[in-house]
């Protein structure tokens, strides 16, 4: 890669492991407590060492590949970062990306240079769609990408529930009414086994298709299992299920977080033909009850702005919206 210099800032390829610490510091400055040098290194260990891009029979990009660059000042400080990547299970033609600039160095053309490098790499590899995210709380971030051909695909934001103020008795009838309709509630811990995990995966595949916050298809089962049931942050007793007979028709799940007393609702979904019967709300109430019994004082989640049913459930339970991000797309080839 050629080295570019403007105002004593150069772009260069990321060095591993030398850049881990500075990169984590930069990312945490923009989004506090979002990562560590160790977690970036661990993620790298799970990545293939080389790219294996190719075009499929429809002329669409498939396979794995990525590029990473940093913007460095004359003192060797990393003031910007950009990465473009695709995993083998992502929809053909699509490439994802992330990019950011140190707050003190914005407005100097660094972000534009990083983005141009990533987009050039996407074009060189014949990607069809280039995706990324920008934070909704960083001034001018959305106009910046819109002026460069991106369109908003989704607006996903965090929500927070104060469990110390939550009156569970107010909602006791909700779970009881759903149970009277023939739906039973259990956990993956009680239905432990490969068959239940397989059924749960099928449920997530189907329900994700209707989730405006979901981008691209879910990964294959084994990769999904690593992400959906991580040993470090989840447990089978925190995977709450709604079942009818032998069929799993709904799920809501808790994750632990690095903050004491704070749990996260990772996913909630119900099969299409069962929606509108209060099942999703009942599942979330089961998770709220478990979170309170676990001693949590706060429950967080996120939701897409256009997901009206889930927005209604979250607001009715007392969730307060917070910061978020825009998912943005740019069409490169048809």
C-alpha positions in Angstrom: 0.0 0.0 0.0 1.3 3.4 -0.9 1.8 5.9 2.0 -0.1 9.2 1.7 0.9 12.4 3.4 -1.4 15.4 4.1 -0.8 17.8 6.9 1.8 15.4 8.4 -0.7 12.6 8.7 0.0 9.3 6.9 -2.1 6.3 6.2 -0.5 2.9 6.7 -1.5 -0.7 7.1 -2.3 -1.7 10.6 0.6 -3.5 12.4 -0.1 -6.5 14.5 0.3 -6.7 17.5 2.0 -3.3 17.8 -1.1 -1.2 17.1 -3.5 -3.0 19.4 -3.1 -0.8 22.4 -3.4 2.5 20.5 -6.3 1.3 18.5 -8.2 0.3 21.6 -7.5 3.7 23.1 -8.9 5.4 20.0 -12.0 3.3 19.8 -12.7 3.8 23.5 -12.3 7.6 23.1 -15.1 7.5 20.6 -17.2 4.9 22.3 -16.2 4.5 26.0 -15.5 1.0 27.3 -16.3 -0.5 23.9 -13.2 -2.7 23.6 -9.7 -3.6 24.8 -6.4 -4.5 23.2 -6.9 -8.0 24.4 -10.3 -8.4 22.8 -9.0 -7.0 19.5 -6.2 -9.5 19.6 -8.5 -12.4 20.5 -10.8 -11.5 17.6 -7.8 -11.5 15.3 -6.9 -15.0 16.4 -10.2 -16.2 15.1 -9.8 -14.7 11.6 -8.3 -16.5 8.7 -4.7 -15.4 7.9 -5.3 -14.8 4.2 -8.2 -13.6 2.0 -9.9 -16.0 -0.3 -12.2 -13.7 -2.4 -13.8 -14.9 -5.6 -16.8 -14.2 -7.7 -19.7 -16.7 -7.7 -21.6 -17.9 -10.7 -23.7 -14.7 -10.6 -20.6 -12.5 -10.6 -21.0 -11.5 -6.9 -18.2 -11.4 -4.4 -18.0 -14.3 -1.9 -15.4 -15.6 0.6 -13.4 -13.9 3.3 -11.1 -10.9 3.2 -10.3 -7.7 4.9 -8.1 -4.6 5.0 -7.2 -2.4 7.9 -5.4 1.0 7.9 -4.5 3.6 10.5 -3.9 7.3 10.2 -0.8 8.3 12.1 0.6 11.7 13.0 4.2 12.7 12.9 4.6 11.6 16.6 3.4 8.1 15.8 0.0 8.6 17.4 -2.9 6.8 15.8 -5.6 9.4 15.1 -7.8 7.4 12.7 -8.8 3.9 11.8 -10.6 2.1 9.0 -11.4 -1.5 8.2 -13.3 -3.2 5.4 -14.2 -6.9 5.6 -16.6 -9.7 4.7 -17.3 -13.1 6.3 -18.1 -16.1 4.2 -21.7 -16.3 5.4 -22.5 -12.6 4.5 -24.9 -12.2 1.5 -22.9 -12.4 -1.8 -21.6 -9.0 -3.0 -21.6 -7.3 0.4 -18.6 -5.8 2.2 -18.8 -4.3 5.7 -16.6 -1.5 7.1 -15.9 0.7 10.1 -14.0 4.0 10.2 -13.3 6.7 12.8 -11.2 9.7 13.5 -9.9 11.1 16.9 -12.2 14.0 17.9 -9.3 16.4 18.0 -8.3 15.6 14.4 -11.7 15.8 12.6 -12.3 18.3 9.8 -8.8 17.8 8.4 -9.7 15.4 5.6 -8.5 12.3 7.5 -11.9 10.5 7.5 -12.3 11.2 3.8 -8.9 9.6 3.0 -9.7 6.6 5.1 -13.1 6.1 3.6 -11.7 6.6 0.1 -9.1 3.9 0.7 -11.7 1.4 2.0 -14.0 2.2 -0.9 -11.2 1.8 -3.5 -10.4 -1.6 -1.9 -14.1 -2.6 -2.2 -14.1 -1.6 -5.9 -10.9 -3.5 -6.6 -12.5 -6.6 -5.2 -15.7 -6.0 -7.2 -18.0 -5.7 -4.2 -21.6 -4.7 -5.0 -22.7 -3.1 -1.8 -20.5 -1.3 0.7 -21.9 -1.0 4.2 -20.8 0.8 7.4 -22.2 2.6 10.5 -22.0 6.1 11.9 -22.9 7.2 15.4 -26.0 9.3 15.7 -24.4 11.3 18.5 -21.4 12.4 16.6 -22.0 15.8 15.0 -22.0 15.9 11.2 -21.3 12.1 10.9 -24.5 11.4 8.9 -24.2 14.4 6.5 -20.5 13.4 6.0 -21.4 10.0 4.6 -24.6 11.1 2.8 -22.5 13.6 0.9 -20.4 10.7 -0.3 -23.2 8.6 -1.7 -24.3 6.6 1.3 -28.0 6.1 2.2 -29.5 5.2 5.6 -30.6 1.6 5.8 -31.5 1.5 9.5 -31.3 3.6 12.7 -30.6 1.4 15.7 -30.4 2.8 19.2 -29.9 1.7 22.8 -32.7 1.5 25.4 -32.3 1.3 29.1 -34.7 0.0 31.9 -34.2 1.0 35.5 -35.0 -2.2 37.4 -35.0 -0.5 40.7 -38.1 1.4 39.6 -39.8 -1.5 37.8 -43.1 -2.6 39.2 -43.4 -6.3 38.2 -46.8 -6.7 39.8 -48.2 -4.4 37.2 -47.6 -7.0 34.4 -48.2 -10.3 36.2 -51.4 -11.0 34.2 -49.5 -10.8 30.9 -47.6 -14.0 31.3 -50.6 -15.8 32.8 -52.9 -14.8 29.8 -50.4 -16.1 27.3 -50.0 -19.3 29.2 -53.8 -19.8 29.2 -53.7 -19.7 25.4 -51.7 -22.8 25.3 -48.2 -21.3 25.2 -45.7 -22.6 27.7 -42.5 -20.9 28.9 -39.2 -22.6 29.7 -35.5 -22.0 29.2 -32.8 -23.6 27.0 -31.4 -24.9 30.3 -34.5 -27.0 30.8 -34.6 -28.1 27.2 -30.8 -28.6 27.0 -29.5 -30.5 23.9 -28.6 -30.3 20.2 -32.2 -30.7 19.1 -33.3 -27.7 21.0 -30.4 -25.6 19.8 -31.2 -26.6 16.2 -34.8 -25.6 16.7 -33.7 -22.3 18.3 -31.4 -21.6 15.4 -34.2 -22.2 12.9 -36.4 -19.8 14.9 -33.7 -17.1 14.8 -33.1 -17.5 11.1 -36.8 -17.1 10.4 -37.5 -14.2 12.8 -34.4 -12.3 11.7 -35.8 -12.0 8.2 -38.5 -9.7 9.5 -36.2 -7.7 11.8 -35.3 -4.3 10.2 -32.3 -4.1 12.5 -30.9 -7.3 11.0 -28.5 -6.9 8.1 -27.6 -9.9 5.9 -28.2 -13.5 6.8 -27.3 -15.3 10.0 -24.1 -17.2 9.9 -24.1 -21.1 9.8 -25.1 -22.9 12.9 -21.7 -23.4 14.5 -20.7 -19.8 14.1 -24.2 -18.6 15.2 -23.9 -20.8 18.3 -20.6 -19.2 19.3 -22.1 -15.7 19.0 -25.6 -16.5 20.4 -24.5 -18.7 23.3 -21.1 -17.4 24.3 -19.9 -19.0 27.5 -18.4 -15.8 28.9 -21.5 -13.7 28.8 -24.5 -16.0 28.6 -26.0 -19.1 30.1 -28.7 -21.5 29.1 -30.9 -20.4 32.0 -31.0 -16.9 30.5 -32.3 -18.1 27.1 -36.1 -17.8 27.7 -38.3 -19.8 25.3 -41.9 -19.9 24.4 -43.1 -23.3 23.2 -46.2 -24.9 21.8 -46.0 -28.7 21.9 -42.6 -29.6 20.5 -42.1 -26.3 18.7 -40.1 -23.4 19.9 -42.0 -20.3 18.7 -40.4 -17.5 20.7 -37.1 -16.5 22.4 -35.6 -13.7 24.5 -32.1 -13.8 25.9 -29.9 -12.1 28.5 -26.2 -11.4 28.3 -24.0 -10.2 31.1 -21.9 -7.1 30.6 -18.6 -5.7 32.0 -20.7 -3.3 34.1 -21.7 -4.6 37.5 -25.5 -4.8 37.9 -26.1 -4.2 34.1 -27.5 -7.0 31.9 -28.3 -6.8 28.2 -31.2 -8.3 26.2 -29.5 -9.7 23.2 -32.4 -10.8 21.1 -36.2 -11.2 21.2 -38.2 -12.9 18.4 -41.5 -14.7 17.8 -42.6 -16.7 14.8 -44.8 -14.6 12.5 -48.0 -16.6 12.9 -47.8 -16.2 16.7 -47.3 -12.5 16.8 -49.8 -10.1 18.3 -50.6 -12.4 21.2 -48.4 -10.9 23.9 -45.7 -13.6 23.6 -42.8 -11.3 23.0 -43.8 -9.1 26.0 -44.2 -12.1 28.2 -40.7 -13.4 27.2 -39.2 -10.0 28.0 -41.0 -10.0 31.4 -39.5 -13.4 32.1 -36.0 -12.0 31.3 -36.7 -8.9 33.5 -37.7 -11.1 36.4 -34.5 -13.2 36.0 -32.4 -10.0 35.8 -33.9 -8.6 39.0 -33.4 -12.0 40.8 -29.8 -11.9 39.6 -29.3 -8.5 41.4 -29.2 -6.4 38.3 -30.2 -2.7 38.6 -30.3 -1.9 34.9 -31.4 -3.8 31.8 -30.3 -2.6 28.3 -31.2 -3.6 24.8 -31.3 -2.0 21.3 -33.9 -1.7 18.6 -34.4 -0.4 15.1 -36.4 2.8 14.8 -38.9 1.2 12.3 -39.5 -1.9 14.3 -42.8 -0.6 15.6 -44.0 -3.7 17.5 -40.8 -4.0 19.5 -40.6 -0.3 20.0 -44.1 -0.4 21.5 -43.2 -3.3 23.8 -40.1 -1.6 25.1 -41.7 1.7 25.7 -44.7 0.0 27.4 -42.3 -1.6 29.8 -40.6 1.7 30.6 -37.4 1.5 28.5 -35.8 4.9 27.8 -34.1 5.4 24.4 -30.5 6.6 24.3 -27.6 6.8 21.8 -27.4 4.7 18.7 -26.0 4.4 15.2 -27.1 4.6 11.6 -26.4 1.6 9.3 -25.5 3.1 5.9 -25.1 1.5 2.5 -23.6 2.5 -0.8 -24.3 0.7 -4.1 -21.1 0.1 -6.0 -22.1 -2.3 -8.7 -25.4 -3.7 -10.0 
